[in-house]
């Protein structure tokens, strides 16, 4: 139970928080070249990918998931981010935005790059 609370519960909580925030109707935002909204998407999905990797790596029931935690976490993050964008079609005042899906995927990709850089011990 300690392992679940420490490693799996945070990712489940983050997924539910994303779903809840994605279910809130919003007003259209002002468009910028690089929107603060897109940076927020990337940051949120960076954290999701990190939490998923941590949960998969630290579980012991499925060794395959632990060995491949980073790649599986990235795929799950991109799939979830895309599914949330599609889900938003059903939320009044929201719509699916391909650029949000790209920002979500960019957050996952940024985590993968950061994780690989960090695991190689590269220093500034």
C-alpha positions in Angstrom: 0.0 0.0 0.0 2.9 2.4 0.7 4.2 1.9 -2.8 0.8 2.6 -4.3 0.4 5.9 -2.3 3.9 7.0 -3.1 4.2 6.1 -6.8 0.8 5.3 -8.4 -1.5 7.7 -6.5 0.2 10.9 -7.7 -0.2 10.0 -11.4 -3.8 9.0 -10.9 -4.4 12.3 -9.0 -2.7 14.3 -11.8 -4.8 12.5 -14.5 -8.0 13.3 -12.7 -6.9 17.0 -12.2 -6.2 17.3 -15.9 -9.6 15.8 -16.7 -11.4 18.1 -14.2 -9.6 21.2 -15.7 -10.4 20.1 -19.2 -14.1 19.8 -18.3 -14.4 23.5 -17.3 -16.0 25.6 -20.0 -13.8 28.6 -20.9 -13.9 31.7 -22.9 -11.7 32.0 -26.0 -8.2 33.2 -25.3 -6.2 35.9 -27.0 -3.8 34.3 -29.6 -0.1 34.9 -29.3 2.8 33.6 -31.4 3.7 31.3 -28.5 0.7 31.3 -26.3 1.1 31.0 -22.5 -1.6 28.4 -22.9 0.7 26.2 -25.0 3.5 26.5 -22.4 1.1 25.5 -19.7 0.0 22.5 -21.7 3.6 21.5 -22.2 4.4 21.9 -18.5 1.4 20.0 -17.4 2.2 17.0 -19.7 5.9 17.2 -18.8 4.8 16.5 -15.2 2.3 13.8 -16.3 5.1 12.0 -18.2 7.4 12.3 -15.2 4.8 10.9 -12.8 3.9 8.0 -15.2 7.5 7.1 -15.6 8.0 7.1 -11.9 4.9 5.0 -11.3 5.8 2.4 -14.0 9.5 2.2 -12.9 8.7 1.7 -9.3 6.1 -1.0 -9.6 7.2 -4.6 -9.3 4.3 -6.6 -10.7 5.2 -6.2 -14.4 9.0 -6.1 -15.0 8.5 -5.2 -18.7 6.8 -1.9 -17.6 9.6 -1.1 -15.2 12.3 -1.8 -17.8 10.6 0.4 -20.5 9.1 3.0 -18.2 10.3 6.1 -20.0 9.0 5.0 -23.5 5.7 3.7 -22.2 5.2 6.8 -20.1 5.8 9.0 -23.2 3.3 7.0 -25.3 0.7 7.0 -22.5 1.1 10.8 -22.1 0.7 11.5 -25.8 -2.4 9.2 -26.0 -4.0 10.8 -22.9 -3.2 14.3 -24.1 -4.8 13.5 -27.5 -7.8 11.8 -25.9 -8.4 14.9 -23.7 -8.4 17.1 -26.7 -11.0 14.9 -28.4 -13.0 14.8 -25.2 -13.2 18.6 -25.1 -15.4 18.5 -28.2 -18.2 17.4 -25.8 -17.6 20.2 -23.3 -19.7 23.3 -23.9 -17.4 26.3 -24.7 -14.4 24.0 -25.4 -13.0 22.5 -28.6 -10.3 20.1 -29.7 -7.2 22.0 -30.7 -4.5 20.3 -32.6 -1.9 22.8 -31.3 -2.8 21.9 -27.8 -2.3 18.2 -28.6 1.1 19.1 -30.1 1.9 21.1 -26.9 0.9 18.1 -24.8 3.2 15.8 -26.9 6.0 18.4 -26.7 5.8 18.3 -22.9 6.2 14.5 -23.0 9.0 14.8 -25.5 10.7 17.5 -23.3 10.6 15.1 -20.3 12.1 12.3 -22.4 14.9 14.5 -23.5 15.5 15.9 -20.0 15.4 12.4 -18.5 17.9 11.0 -21.1 20.2 14.1 -20.6 20.0 13.7 -16.8 20.6 9.9 -16.9 23.8 10.4 -18.9 25.2 12.7 -16.2 25.7 15.7 -18.5 26.6 18.8 -16.6 26.6 22.4 -17.6 
